Amino acid sequence: MNSNSITVSNLTKKFSFSARNSSSGWLKNLFSPETKEIVAVNDISFSVKHGERIAFIGPNGAGKSTTIKMLTGILFPTSGKVNILGFDPTKDRKKLAYQIGTVFGQRSQLLPNLPITDSLEFFGVMYDMPEKEIKKRIAELVELFDLSSFITQPVRKLSLGQRMRAEVAASLIHKPKIILLDEPTIGLDVVAKKSLRDLLLKINKEENTTIFLTSHDVGDIESLCDRTIVINHGVVIRDLPTQDLAKTFVYEKYIDLVALSNFNNFPELPEGIRYSSKDKNKITVVVDINKINVQESLKKLLDLFEVEDIDVYNADLETVIRHIYERDSTSN
Amino acid sequence: MKEIRLATKILKTLVKDRIQYLDRLVVDTIGVIARCGILLILYWYVFKLSNGVINGTTFLFAAWSIFFYFSFSVLRLRDISREIMKDIQTGNVEVLFSKPISYLSYRMWWQVGSGIYSFVVITLLAVVALFFIIGLPPTMTIGIFIPTLILTFFCGAILSLFLYTIVGLLSFWIEDINPVFWIVDKAVMILGGSYLPVALFPAFMFKIALWSPFGASQFVTHTVYETWQTNWYQLVGIQLFWIVLLGLVVYFMFESAKKKVSVNGG
């Protein structure tokens, strides 16, 4: 039996649009406009096992949402193949929809004027579930997502955090095998984010639901996903366990220097050390340990500055991800 | 079976939704009274100036014909164009495309559900009011009237949905469908008999109203006239012809549109 939930092979999506050429006349622009093409996703391949929790990350315009939409059958690929649970999304969109749940963080699928239960019942019918099963599943979801305190309120009166919990609950009404989430924590406060992440972990553990999410939030990736795929300019540039992501830039160390009084000048630094930030109270430098070790760099820094305190640490995940994006942009 | 269950659920859910908002019903009612009422008063006066008969028709027939147009319009089937455009412009289409449903059939049932509560309430109230104020024309009391009215009403509803869905689907190719919507909507209004009852049309315009899909979608306005008893099957036939033709256009447009979907952020 195939242990993969998702298999993507050489997937490419190009968008073409007509662009006005200012050097051509209006008649030519009207009847024979120039066509431009954007490659949103360029020949990507990856696979996801049942029950895995995948973060699919990248800067704006990297191709994340386009990929998710091709996985769900909303967009047709220009070339390449997608196989989700044995279905081709372009040919079996409806059949596939019974097996997957989707949450688009910036859009709501709930009925705004009615209580959540109406939306859940509505989706239950949409997924062709028997009435008894709908009621049973609603009771399960209400308990799992702790919806009872606001279950009777119209959706439009819910806070964003409550609404997102309800959105995820609605996408799980039919017990999907995979849930695809496009920026599910966007706009949520820290408490609501944590609550949503905990719930996703719970359904992954209890129902073995595969989680595939795009996010700009490092917290989502760190606390939720065991594997991270980084995409930029439509190309997969990293695919590794999330815990290894932090080690990607392990050759870089950060050193904070807190001023004894004030830093008045900022001299040129020895080779292998560069300023990350500098002000009169605190300087942060980045040390490339391939060129100079920490002990040696500390000695040199103490010769240059009068300091009250020193802190040496590795880059946090957010910085690592930023580095990956920047490095990829530079290489392009 | 699943389609029927979903359609019933959509209708029930939307009626429940609308019942909670009585203000919307009041606004709809005032809208119909204002538009239809003013026209009826003007026509009553015009018929009076012409000794009660114009082109062989009396005010009684013209009034019920105009009323049927406005009653039908309360269903707001025309709004499906703008709903489709909104889905595409806002990207909501991706939410619906990710569900195990046929997008167009869902949108059509949704549109029927959105207007059905106002339609039933307003039509019932208005029929009673008109009956007591102006009475019933004899053509509305004969046996075939109600069954053929229902038949042409359903055909008109399907035809209207197809016509306005075609306009809505254009959103996949052009950014703003409003100019096209305006032209189609005005053609339906004029040829359907909202400004001028179809019985008062000049012969060439009556032919256009009869043979175009715009006029055919509003054949419910023809049901009150004496000619309906002899040519209803011809008119329903015209409606069925347009339903098949426009149904095919909708199908092929949507098949092509699915491949053109593009949503912000992908």
Interface residues (C-beta under 8 A of the other chain):
Chain A: K13 F15 A40 G63 K64 S65 T66 T67 I68 K69 T72 G73 I74 L75 F76 R93 K94 K95 A97 Y98 I100 T102 F104 Q106 R107 S108 Q109 L111 N113 L114 D118 E121 F122 F123 V125 M126 Y127 D128 D182
Chain B: K2 R5 L6 K9 I10 T13 K16 D17 Q20 Y21 T90 G91 N92 V93 E94 V95 F97 S98 K99 P100 I101 S102 K258 K259 V261 S262 V263 G265 G266
